Amino acid sequence: MNDIRLGVIGLGMRSDLGELAHRPGSGSLVAAVCDRDPRALAHAEERFGARVRTTTDHHELFDAGLDGVFVLTPDHTHEQIGLDFLAAGIPVFLDKPMAITTEGCDRLLEAAREHRTPLYVGHNMRHAPVVVAMRELITRGAIGEVKAVWCRHFVGNGGDYYFKDWHADRRNTTGLLLQKGAHDIDVIHWLAGAYTRRVNAMGALTLYGGLGSRRDRSGERMIDWLSAENWPPLSQTGLAPVVDVEDLSMMQMELDNGVFASYQQCHYAPDNWRNYTVIGTEGRLENFGDTEGAEVRVWNRRSEYRAEADLVVRVHTPPGTHGGADPALVAEFLEFVREGGATVTSPVAAREAVAAGYAATMSLRDGGKAVDVDPVDPKVTAYFEHDQK
């Protein structure tokens, strides 16, 4: 098998996906990288070999003979970089969220269709073992027909993850209900088998906005300041110069198949995990934990409160980042570049997650009024369901 040649745009925290794909002699290699920070480029050779091409301008990679490219830059840059590579005919792995507005996502989908360039969006949670386990239980009818999905997201590392760099500025993300929530909204859609068509939301900057310690962290990465000792949240120091995204938010969704769903997100919880509850016509399931040792429990009998479930599925987490989801995600993208075919992730679903999160953020900032979410153009949906495969 000849190695496919890959590019990596953005050498920040998510560039570990490029390292997973760099297997010279085993099917794929990173041939070129791009980052605006020369300090990041200085380490490219030790990460990807002496022959890796480096540049600060992604346009210079159009003639690098690439078979695919990972776009792993800050969220607000995804759209334009993605459009450029799609127009150049180079298959694109676009990290989530694919864009920070619904319109931006639609432009990307239309560009992929117009240029007939493969587009893949990195929703790695569709490969997370606990999510896969819940999906399989639902698919085989363990709780009957799904009627409600609830997700509580405890972002215990929120102060370090999202309030000390570009994430804290809504110009770069729209808001964390979209940026962080896109993962969970996509999972909710996947478990429910439908997309959101109406939302309302509430939330605010309830804690971090009152902290006066600010610092420009240009040239730093999150691992430089992440520490379990940064606790309690009110003791955090060195927040980003601009902090104007919400740290507490909650949204409600009406899906196009009649399922109702809710999503809550808190960035100063003491623990760091997601809890999903799915209720159907014949029972309820819920995950306890979302990494190694997690369980999915199912209740099918009528009763008062009881901790003992009728079915317990213990979830094994394989090696690799994000509970083994990232290696599976990269493997799927590489196979998609080589062979095409159906994938677990979906560009249309990725757009629908952003659209719901974007509409919810607009609702949150406008008194919580309900907002309708328009579907993807049917011609575009048909392309991704049939032609791209």
N, C-alpha and C positions, 0 to 999 in steps of 0.2 A: 504494500500500500504506500503510495506516495504521500508525503506530508502535505496537508493543506496549509497554506500560508495565511496567517492571521495578523491583524493589527489590533493594538490596544490604545484607545483614546482616553486619557485620564489615568494617572498613576497614583490615585489616592487609595482610600480604604478598600474599595471594591475591586481594585486591580489584582487582588488575589485570584479572581476568576481567570485572568490571563495566565497566571502561573499554573492553574489547574489544566489549562488547555495547552501549555507548552510542554510537549512530549516529543522532542525531535527523534525521528526514527520509528516512532510508534503511531504515526498518523496525523500529527498536527504540530505546528511550531509557531511561535510568535516571531514574525519577521520584522515588524516595525512597531514603534510606540510613539505617542505624542503626548506632551504635557507642556503647559505654559511655564512651568517652574523648572528652570535648569537644574535645580538641586535634585528634583525627582528623576530627571533624565540621567543624572550622573550615576545612578545606581542601576540603570537599565541593563548594562552588560552583565553584571553579576546576577541579575534575575533571569535574563533571557538569552545570555550568550554573547560572545564577542561580535557576532555578525549582525546583531539587531540594528536596524536603522532607527535613528532618533530625529525628532523634529519638534518644534514648538507650534507648528501650523499644520492642522490636519489636512488641508488642501494638498500639501506636498506628498500625501500618501496615495493619491488617486492613481499614480503611475508605478506603485510599488509591487504590482503583481499579486495583490491580496485576494484571497478566496472568501474572506469574511472579516468583519471588524467588530470588536467590542467597544461600545460607547458607554463609558463608565465615569462620565464627568458630572458636575453638579446639575441638579434637575433642570434649571432654567436654560441650560445649554443643549439639552437632549434634542429638542425639536430641530434647531437649525443644523446641527451636526448630522443628525439622522437624515434630514432632507438632502444634505449634500452627498452623502454616501449612497443613498437610494438613487439619486439622479445619476451618480457615477456607475451604477449597476453593480455595486459591491454589497453582498448580503450583510445585513445589519443585526447584531445583537444589541438591543437598546435596554439599558437598565430601567427598572421601574422607579417612579412613574414615568411613562413614556413621554409625557409633557406635563406642564403645570396648568394647562387650560384644556377644556373640551375641544375648542377650535384647533388648538395645536395638535391634539391627537388625530383629529379628522384630517388635517393637512398631511400628517405622516401616513395615515392609511391610504389616502388618495394618491400620494406620491408612490407608495409601494405598488399600487394597482396600475398607475399610469406607466411607470418604468418597468413593471413586472420584475421587481427586485425583491428577493426573499427578505421578510422582516420577522424578527423573533423578539419577544419582550420577556425580560428576565424575572418573571413572577415565580421565584424559587419556592414559595410556600406550597405550590401545587405538587412539589416533590417532597415536602416535609412529611415524615412518616406518620405523625399524629393526624395530620390533615388527610392523608391517603387512607388511613384506617377509618376515619369518620365517613369519608366518601364511599368506601367499600361497604360499610354497614348500611348506609342509606340506600345505596344502589341495590343491595340484595333484599331490601324491604324490612330491615330490622326494627324500624319505628313506623312503618306504614308510609303514607304520603306526607311529605314535609309541609308544615303550615307556618312555622315560626323559627327564626334563627336569631340568637342573641350572641353578641361577642363583647366581653370585657377585656380591655387591653391595659395591663398594668406595666407602664414603661418606667421601671425602677431606675434605669440609667438615663432617664430623659434629660436631666440637667447637663450631663456630660456629653450625651450623644447629639443633642439638638439645640442647645442654647449657648454654645460657645464658638460657633462657626457660622458658615453661610446659611445653615438651616433656619436660624433664628429670624432671618429677614424675609418677609413675605414676598418681596420681589423675586426671590430665588425659588420659592416653593408654592406660592399662593397661601399655604398654611399647612400645619401638620395633620389636620384632619384629612387632607388630600395626600400629603407626602408620606406620612407613616400609615395612614388608614387605607391607602390603595391596596396594600397587601391583604388586609382583612376583608375589605369590601369585595375583592376578587374571590376570596375564599367563601364568603357568604353567598355570593352569586353561584359559585361552583357547587356548593352543598345544596342550595335551593333549586338549582337548575333553571335560573331565570335572572333577568337583569332589572335594576332599579329604574322606576319610571316617575317616582315622586318622593321627595325628601323634605324633612325640616330638621333643624338643628339648633342647639344652644351651646354656649361655651364662652370662655374668656381667658385672658392672661391673668390668672388669679394668684400666682406666686412669684415667678421669676421676674415679672415686670417691676417688682418693688425692690430688687437687689441692685445696689448702686455700683458694685465692683465690675468694671468693664475693661476689656483688653483686646487689642488687635492681634489676632493669632495668625497672621499671614505667614505662610511657610511652615506652620505646624500641622500635625495630624492628630486626630482624636486620641490615638493611643498615647500621645505625649502628655495628655492631661487626665485621661480616664483613670479613676481610682475609686475603690469601694470606700475609701476614707472620706470622700466628699459627701458627707452626710452629717446632720439632716439637711434637707434641701435649702433651708434658709441660710445655711452656712456656706453655700456655693460662692466662689469668687471667680473673677476673670471671665464673666459672660461677654458675649459678642457686643460690639459697639451699638448695633441695632438689634433690638429684641421686640418684635411686634407680631409674633404668631401666638396663637392660643396654647396654653399648657393644660387645659381641661376642656374637653368637648364631648358632645353626645349627639348622635343623629338617629333618626327613624326613617325607615325605607319601606315603600310599597313596591313590590316587584311585579313584573308583568304577568306572572302566573297566579297572582293572588296571595303569595307568601308575604308576610310582614316580618321585618327584621330591624334590629337595633345594634348600634355600635357605640361603645363608650371608650374614651382614651384619656388616661391621666399620666402626666409626665413627672410626677413626684411621689409615686407609690414606692413603698419599701422593697417590693418584690418585682421581678421582671419576667412576665410570661403572659400568655393569652389563654382565656377560658371561653370556649364555645359551648353553647347549649342549643340543641336542635330538637324541636318538638314536632311530632307527627301524629297521624291519626291512630297509631297503635303503640305509641311509647315516646320515650325521650332518651337522648344520649347527651353525654357531656364529657369533655376531656379534663383530666386532672394532671397538670403538668404538660409541657410541650417539648421536652427534650428527653434524654435517656431516663428510663424509669416511669415515663408517662403511662397513663391508662385511659382508655375510653370505656365508660360505663354506660350500660343501657338498662332502663327500667321499663318493663312491659306490664306489670301487674298493678292494680289499683290498691292504694294503701295510704296510711299516714306517713310521716317522714321516716325514712329508713336509709341508712348509709349503704346497706348491702344491695348491690345491683343484681339484676337478673342475669346479666351477661357482663363479663369484664374482659376486655381485650388489652393485653399488655403490649406496649409498643417498643420495639427495639430501634435504637438510633445507630445507624452505621457511622463509620469515621467520616470526618470532613466538616467544614464550616456549615453553620446553620443546620446542625443536626443531620448532616449528610445530604442536605438538599442541594447545596451548591455543586458538588461533584456530579450529581444526577442532572442538574440543570445544564451544566457545561457539556456533558456527554450528549444530551439531547440536541443542543444547538449544533455541535460538531456533526452529528448524524444528519441533521436537517440540512446543513451546508453540503454534505457529501451526496445525500440520497434524496432529499426532499421528503415528502410524506407528511402525515398528520403528526401533531405534537400535543403534549398535554397542556402546554401554555397556549394562549391565543391572543393575537394582536387586537382582535375585536373585543374580547373580554377585558384586555388591559385598558382599552379606551373606555369601556363601560364603567370600570372601577374609578378611573379618573373623573369621568362625567358625574358620577354619583358624589364623589368627594368634593368636586368643584362646586356643584349645586348646593351641597350641604354647607360648604364654607360661605357661600353667598347668603344662604338662609341665616346662618349663625350671625353674620354681620349686618343683618337687616331685620333684627327682632324675632327671628325664628319662624318667619312665614314660610308656607309650603312653596316648593319650587318644582316644576316639572322638568324631567330629564328626557331629552329627545333621543330616539334610537339612532343607530348608525344607518347611513344610507343603504337601502337593500342591495343596490348594485355592488357596493363595497363589501358588504357581508358575504354576498354570493361569491365574490372573487376569493376571499380568504377561506371560505368553506370548500371551494372546489378547485379553482385555478391554481392557487398558490401550492396546493398539495400535489 
